[in-house]
Amino acid sequence: MKIYGFLASFAVSMAFAMPLSAQTTLTLEECRTKALENSSQSKIAREKVNAATYDKKAAFANYLPKVSATGLYLHNSEDISFLSPETQSQVSTLGNSFQNVVTDVLTSNLSDIKILSQFVSKQDIQKFVENLTPEQVREQLNRIGGELADNLSVDLDNVYVGMVSVEQPLYVGGKIRAYNNVTDYARELASVQMQGEDEKVILAVDEAYWQIVSVAAKLRLTDQYVELLEQMEHNIVALQSEGLATQSDVLSVRVRLNEAQMSQVKALNGLALSRMLLCQLCGLPLDSDISVADEGCELMYVSKDSVSYTPESIIENRTELKSLDLAVNMYNEKARIVRADFLPTVALTGNYVLTNPSVRGGVKYDFNDMWNVGLVAKLPLFHFGEGMNKYRRAKSDVLMTQYQLDDAIGKVNLQVSQYEMKIKECDSRLAMSEKNLDSASENLRVANVGFSEGVVEPSLVMAAQTAWLKANSEQVDATIERIMADVYLRQAIGMLK
């Protein structure tokens, strides 16, 4: 029968084994700050803001010219010739037919030397052959033809090309501006989502914090209840020794005492688990010896200043509604991006080119450069309705998101109304619990006086003690519920911080 008393004593000794100087007391604001610094979700949300910032900077770069460098090396298996093989052979051996050439020149007939006649006039040929012997004419013509054939062939065994290009978009259908707007909204959306994650952390911390306060208050009540029952047991045993109480009375008190001591152990364990939860949220070791600032105070709710808000301020402050509103704006800009794909585009280009072989002033086998500038325009003409259907699809996304926003506004307004009613309900419950506590305390006082005078049965005293414990417990629950109702209302209207 004494097992629960032993467990209660052991739990109490373990709870207070560490010196009080080593215990850390945290306020609600300190817990919030530590939890925000420790929360992985909050850290992820902050990195999303950083990523959106980088996207914004990258999008702005589309306004600026793009500079690129290109290098090329080619090895070709064949050269380029502007003459067919037959014509090249004829040009290279013009002198072999000099007899016919001289005869045709002297007879003013150039039909047999059509290749030569394409490059020099009849008078030049006549002047050329008058001052040379037939052998010299043949040699000179072969030399000239060979040089001509060589000049009309380009050696492309190895080709080197280097180029620096600059491109500046002038008009792309508004795509760049729309894309920059999308990244602006995306960054703002990431910031709003970060606020939402912070609110979730704060809400979890507040719940854990006030849970510790609640359990600690109930543990104090249980301790007082155990003390009352221990005193009751002592008195009943004394009365039994005088023959004024029965063994049944003693056993009844001891059963109730054992139940109270068992509740005491459960409360101690619950308090330890509640502290562990708060430590986990705050990023502290689970075995940290912490307490909260409101834990040892007399639990009495003091109403906070009323919060003024309007439907417009709720839409502006509530993170879920802000996210949906930003999503509507983002989808509008994405629709403009889709439309821009089917509008004309104009860009200014400039290139600096370095090649080997080069063709400036004839074919040369060394590096030579050149530059050029120009405008590039593109006008989509017909895509079988692809652009219109894509644009309509994008506008459907806008409408769907707008409908989601309207639905969310209605649900949030309903939620706010529910929490307003909840606060009124909690105020009424808190007032009733205070009245019940006053009645239960007075009833216990009267029962104790009657018991000491021998006019009240022990069972009535224990019933009064139980009623007193229940009234105190309900008053604690009503107080914590009222505090959390205020927290939930602030979260609903977007003013939790």
C-alpha positions in Angstrom: 0.0 0.0 0.0 3.0 2.3 0.5 4.4 1.7 -3.0 3.0 4.9 -4.5 4.2 6.9 -1.6 7.7 5.6 -2.2 7.5 6.4 -5.9 6.3 9.9 -5.2 9.1 10.5 -2.8 11.6 9.1 -5.3 10.3 11.2 -8.1 10.4 14.3 -6.0 14.0 13.6 -4.9 15.1 13.1 -8.5 13.3 16.2 -9.7 15.2 18.3 -7.1 18.5 16.4 -7.0 20.3 19.1 -9.1 21.2 22.3 -7.3 18.8 25.2 -7.9 21.7 27.4 -9.0 22.2 25.1 -12.1 18.6 25.5 -13.3 18.0 27.8 -16.2 14.8 29.9 -16.2 13.4 30.9 -19.6 10.8 33.5 -20.4 8.3 33.0 -23.2 10.2 35.4 -25.5 13.5 33.7 -24.8 11.9 30.3 -25.7 10.5 31.8 -28.9 13.9 33.3 -29.9 15.8 30.0 -29.2 13.2 28.0 -31.1 13.3 30.3 -34.1 17.1 30.0 -34.2 17.0 26.2 -33.9 14.0 25.3 -36.2 15.1 23.4 -39.3 12.0 24.5 -41.1 12.7 28.2 -40.4 16.3 27.7 -41.6 15.0 26.1 -44.8 12.6 28.9 -45.3 15.4 31.5 -44.9 17.5 29.7 -47.5 14.4 29.8 -49.9 14.4 33.6 -49.4 18.1 33.7 -50.3 17.5 31.4 -53.4 14.7 33.7 -54.5 17.0 36.7 -54.1 19.5 35.1 -56.4 16.8 34.3 -58.9 15.8 38.0 -58.8 19.4 39.1 -59.6 19.7 36.5 -62.4 16.4 37.7 -63.9 17.6 41.3 -63.9 20.7 40.3 -65.9 18.4 39.7 -68.9 18.1 43.4 -69.3 21.9 43.6 -69.9 23.9 42.6 -73.0 25.3 39.0 -73.1 28.9 38.6 -74.2 30.2 35.2 -75.3 33.4 33.8 -76.8 33.6 30.9 -79.3 36.6 29.0 -80.5 36.7 26.5 -83.4 39.2 24.2 -85.0 38.5 22.1 -88.0 40.5 19.6 -89.9 39.1 19.0 -93.4 39.9 16.0 -95.6 39.4 18.0 -98.8 40.3 21.4 -100.1 37.9 23.8 -101.7 38.3 24.5 -105.4 36.2 26.9 -107.5 37.0 24.9 -110.7 36.0 21.5 -111.7 38.8 18.9 -112.1 38.5 19.1 -115.9 38.6 22.9 -116.0 41.5 22.9 -113.5 43.5 20.6 -115.8 42.8 22.7 -118.8 43.9 25.9 -117.1 47.1 24.3 -115.7 48.2 23.1 -119.2 47.3 26.1 -121.4 50.8 26.2 -122.9 50.6 22.6 -124.2 48.2 23.9 -126.9 50.3 26.9 -127.9 50.4 25.9 -131.5 46.6 26.2 -131.7 46.8 29.3 -129.5 49.2 31.1 -131.9 47.2 30.0 -134.9 43.9 31.0 -133.4 45.3 34.3 -132.2 46.8 35.1 -135.6 43.5 34.1 -137.3 41.5 36.0 -134.7 39.8 32.7 -133.7 39.5 32.3 -129.9 37.0 29.4 -130.0 39.7 26.8 -129.0 41.0 28.9 -126.0 37.8 29.7 -124.3 39.3 29.3 -120.9 42.1 31.8 -121.6 39.8 34.2 -123.2 37.8 34.5 -120.0 40.7 36.2 -118.3 42.7 38.1 -121.0 41.7 40.0 -124.1 42.6 39.0 -127.7 44.9 42.1 -128.1 46.8 41.1 -124.9 47.3 37.6 -126.2 48.6 38.9 -129.6 51.0 41.3 -128.0 52.2 38.5 -125.7 53.0 35.9 -128.5 54.6 38.4 -130.8 57.6 38.9 -128.5 58.1 35.3 -127.5 59.2 32.1 -129.2 56.6 29.3 -129.3 58.5 27.4 -126.6 58.5 30.5 -124.4 54.8 31.0 -125.0 54.1 27.5 -124.0 56.1 27.8 -120.8 54.6 31.1 -119.9 51.1 30.0 -120.5 51.6 26.8 -118.4 53.0 28.9 -115.6 50.2 31.4 -115.7 47.6 28.7 -115.9 49.1 26.8 -113.0 49.2 29.9 -110.8 45.6 30.7 -111.8 44.4 27.2 -110.9 46.3 27.4 -107.5 44.7 30.7 -106.7 41.2 29.3 -107.4 41.8 26.5 -104.8 41.8 27.0 -101.0 43.8 24.8 -98.6 41.4 24.0 -95.8 43.3 21.2 -94.1 43.4 23.2 -90.8 40.9 26.0 -90.1 41.0 28.2 -87.0 38.1 30.5 -86.0 37.7 32.7 -82.9 34.7 34.9 -82.3 33.5 37.3 -79.5 29.7 38.0 -79.7 27.6 40.6 -78.0 23.8 40.4 -78.0 21.5 43.0 -76.6 17.7 42.3 -76.6 15.7 45.3 -77.6 12.2 43.9 -77.6 11.0 40.4 -76.6 7.3 40.9 -76.1 7.6 42.0 -72.5 9.0 38.6 -71.4 12.0 40.1 -69.5 9.9 42.5 -67.5 7.3 39.8 -66.7 10.0 37.4 -65.7 11.5 40.0 -63.3 8.1 40.6 -61.8 7.7 36.9 -61.3 11.0 36.7 -59.4 9.9 39.7 -57.3 6.7 38.0 -56.3 8.6 34.7 -55.7 11.0 36.4 -53.3 8.1 38.1 -51.5 6.3 34.7 -51.4 9.4 33.1 -49.9 9.5 35.8 -47.2 5.8 35.3 -46.4 6.3 31.5 -46.2 9.2 32.1 -43.9 6.9 34.2 -41.7 4.4 31.3 -41.8 7.1 28.8 -40.6 8.1 31.2 -37.9 4.5 31.4 -36.7 4.2 27.7 -36.6 7.3 27.5 -34.4 6.0 30.3 -32.1 2.7 28.5 -31.8 4.3 25.2 -30.9 6.6 27.0 -28.4 3.6 28.7 -26.8 1.7 25.5 -26.5 4.7 23.7 -24.9 5.4 26.7 -22.6 1.9 26.9 -21.2 1.7 23.2 -21.0 4.6 23.2 -18.6 2.9 26.0 -16.6 -0.3 24.0 -16.5 1.3 20.7 -15.5 3.5 22.5 -12.9 0.4 24.1 -11.4 -1.5 20.8 -11.3 1.6 19.2 -9.7 1.5 21.8 -6.9 -2.2 21.1 -6.4 -1.5 17.4 -6.3 1.3 18.0 -3.7 -1.2 20.0 -1.6 -3.8 17.2 -2.0 -1.3 14.6 -0.9 -0.4 16.7 2.2 -4.1 17.0 3.0 -4.6 13.2 2.7 -1.5 12.5 4.8 -2.8 14.8 7.5 -6.1 13.1 7.2 -4.5 9.7 7.5 -2.7 10.8 10.6 -5.9 12.1 12.2 -7.9 9.0 11.3 -5.2 6.7 12.7 -5.3 8.8 15.9 -9.1 8.6 16.1 -8.9 4.8 15.5 -6.6 4.4 18.5 -9.2 6.2 20.6 -12.0 4.1 19.2 -13.6 6.9 17.3 -12.9 5.6 13.8 -13.0 2.2 12.2 -10.4 0.3 10.2 -12.6 0.9 7.1 -12.1 4.6 7.6 -8.4 4.2 7.7 -8.3 2.0 4.6 -10.5 4.4 2.7 -8.1 7.3 3.4 -5.0 5.2 2.5 -6.6 4.1 -0.8 -7.3 7.8 -1.6 -3.8 8.7 -0.6 -2.2 6.0 -2.8 -4.3 7.3 -5.7 -3.1 10.8 -5.1 0.5 9.7 -4.9 0.1 7.9 -8.2 -1.3 11.0 -9.7 1.7 12.9 -8.3 4.1 10.5 -10.0 2.2 10.9 -13.3 2.3 14.7 -12.9 6.1 14.6 -12.3 6.6 12.4 -15.4 4.3 14.7 -17.5 6.2 17.7 -16.3 9.5 16.1 -17.3 8.2 15.2 -20.7 6.8 18.7 -21.2 10.3 20.1 -20.4 11.9 17.8 -22.9 9.5 18.9 -25.6 10.3 22.6 -24.9 14.1 21.7 -24.9 13.7 20.0 -28.3 11.9 23.0 -29.7 14.6 25.4 -28.3 17.5 23.3 -29.5 18.6 22.4 -26.0 19.8 19.0 -24.8 16.8 17.0 -23.6 18.2 16.5 -20.2 18.7 20.3 -19.6 17.5 21.5 -16.3 15.2 24.3 -17.3 12.1 26.0 -15.9 9.8 28.7 -17.3 9.3 32.1 -15.8 5.5 31.6 -15.2 5.9 28.1 -13.8 6.2 29.0 -10.1 3.8 32.0 -10.2 0.3 31.9 -8.9 -1.7 31.0 -12.1 -4.1 33.9 -12.6 -5.0 35.1 -16.0 -4.6 38.8 -16.7 -6.3 39.8 -19.9 -4.0 41.3 -22.5 -4.7 44.4 -24.4 -7.4 43.9 -27.0 -6.2 43.6 -30.6 -7.9 45.7 -33.2 -8.2 44.3 -36.7 -10.3 44.6 -39.8 -11.1 42.1 -42.6 -8.6 44.0 -44.7 -5.8 43.8 -42.1 -6.5 40.0 -41.8 -6.0 39.6 -45.5 -2.8 41.7 -45.3 -1.3 39.9 -42.3 -2.4 36.3 -42.6 0.5 34.5 -44.3 -1.7 31.9 -46.1 -3.8 34.7 -47.7 -0.8 36.7 -48.6 0.8 33.7 -50.3 -2.3 33.1 -52.4 -2.5 36.7 -53.4 1.1 36.7 -54.5 0.4 33.4 -56.3 -2.4 35.2 -58.3 0.1 37.9 -59.3 2.7 35.4 -60.2 0.3 33.4 -62.5 -0.7 36.7 -64.2 3.0 37.4 -65.0 3.5 33.8 -66.2 0.6 34.3 -68.6 2.4 37.4 -70.0 5.5 35.3 -70.4 3.5 32.7 -72.4 2.0 35.4 -74.6 5.5 36.9 -75.2 6.6 33.7 -76.8 4.3 34.4 -79.7 5.1 38.1 -80.1 7.9 39.7 -82.3 11.4 39.9 -80.9 14.2 42.2 -81.9 17.9 42.0 -80.8 21.1 43.9 -81.5 24.1 41.7 -82.3 27.8 42.4 -82.7 30.6 40.0 -83.5 34.4 40.2 -83.7 35.8 37.3 -85.8 39.4 36.0 -86.1 40.1 33.3 -88.8 42.9 31.4 -90.3 42.9 31.0 -93.4 41.5 34.5 -94.0 39.9 35.9 -97.1 40.6 39.6 -96.7 42.6 40.7 -99.7 42.7 37.2 -101.1 43.2 33.9 -99.4 45.9 34.1 -96.8 47.2 31.4 -94.5 47.5 33.6 -91.4 45.2 35.1 -88.8 43.1 38.1 -89.8 40.1 39.7 -88.1 36.9 41.4 -88.9 33.8 42.7 -87.1 30.1 43.1 -87.8 26.9 44.5 -86.3 23.3 43.8 -87.1 19.7 43.5 -86.0 17.9 40.2 -85.6 14.1 40.1 -85.8 11.8 37.2 -85.4 8.0 37.2 -86.0 6.0 34.1 -85.4 3.4 33.8 -88.1 1.2 30.7 -87.6 1.3 27.9 -85.0 -2.1 26.3 -85.4 -3.5 28.0 -82.2 -0.6 26.9 -80.0 0.0 30.3 -78.5 -3.6 31.1 -77.9 -4.3 27.8 -76.1 -1.2 28.1 -74.0 -2.2 31.6 -73.0 -5.8 30.5 -72.1 -4.3 27.7 -70.0 -2.2 30.2 -68.1 -5.2 32.4 -67.5 -7.1 29.4 -66.1 -4.3 29.0 -63.5 -4.9 32.6 -62.6 -8.6 32.0 -62.1 -8.1 28.8 -60.1 -5.7 30.6 -57.7 -8.1 33.5 -57.4 -10.9 31.1 -56.5 -8.7 29.4 -53.9 -7.9 32.9 -52.4 -11.6 33.8 -52.2 -12.4 30.4 -50.5 -9.5 30.8 -48.1 -10.7 34.3 -47.1 -14.1 32.9 -46.2 -12.6 30.1 -44.2 -10.2 32.5 -42.3 -13.1 34.9 -41.5 -15.0 31.9 -40.1 -12.0 30.8 -38.1 -11.6 34.3 -36.6 -15.3 34.3 -35.7 -14.9 30.9 -34.0 -12.0 32.1 -31.9 -13.8 35.2 -30.9 -16.7 33.0 -29.6 -14.1 30.7 -28.0 -12.6 33.6 -26.1 -16.1 34.6 -24.8 -16.7 31.0 -23.9 -13.4 30.8 -22.0 -14.1 34.0 -20.2 -17.4 32.5 -19.0 -15.8 29.2 -18.0 -13.0 31.0 -16.2 -15.5 33.1 -14.2 -17.5 30.0 -13.3 -14.3 28.1 -12.3 -13.4 30.9 -10.0 -16.8 30.8 -8.3 -16.6 27.0 -8.0 -13.2 27.3 -6.5 -14.4 29.7 -3.9 -17.3 27.4 -3.1 -15.1 24.3 -3.0 -12.5 26.1 -0.7 -15.2 27.2 1.7 -16.8 23.7 1.7 -13.4 22.2 2.5 -12.9 24.7 5.3 -16.3 23.9 6.8 -15.7 20.1 6.4 -12.3 20.4 8.2 -13.9 22.4 11.1 -16.7 19.9 11.3 -14.3 16.9 11.3 -12.1 18.5 14.0 -15.3 18.9 16.1 -16.4 15.3 15.4 -19.6 16.2 13.6 -18.5 15.4 10.0 -17.6 11.9 8.7 -14.1 11.3 7.2 -15.8 10.4 3.9 -17.4 13.9 3.7 -14.0 15.5 4.3 -12.4 13.4 1.6 -15.2 14.3 -0.8 -14.6 18.0 0.0 -10.9 17.6 -0.6 -11.6 15.9 -4.0 -14.0 18.7 -4.9 -11.4 21.3 -4.0 -8.8 19.5 -6.1 -11.2 19.3 -9.0 -12.2 23.0 -8.7 -8.5 24.0 -8.7 -7.7 21.8 -11.6 -10.6 23.2 -13.7 -9.5 26.7 -12.8 -6.0 25.9 -14.1 -7.5 24.4 -17.3 -9.8 27.4 -17.8 -6.9 29.8 -17.3 -4.6 28.1 -19.7 -7.4 27.6 -22.2 -8.1 31.3 -22.1 -4.4 32.2 -22.6 -4.2 29.8 -25.6 -7.5 31.1 -27.0 -5.9 34.6 -27.2 -2.8 33.0 -28.9 -5.0 31.2 -31.4 -6.9 34.4 -32.2 -3.7 36.3 -32.8 -2.5 33.5 -35.1 -5.8 33.6 -37.0 -5.6 37.3 -37.6 -1.9 37.2 -38.5 -0.6 39.1 -35.5 1.0 36.3 -33.5 4.5 37.8 -33.2 
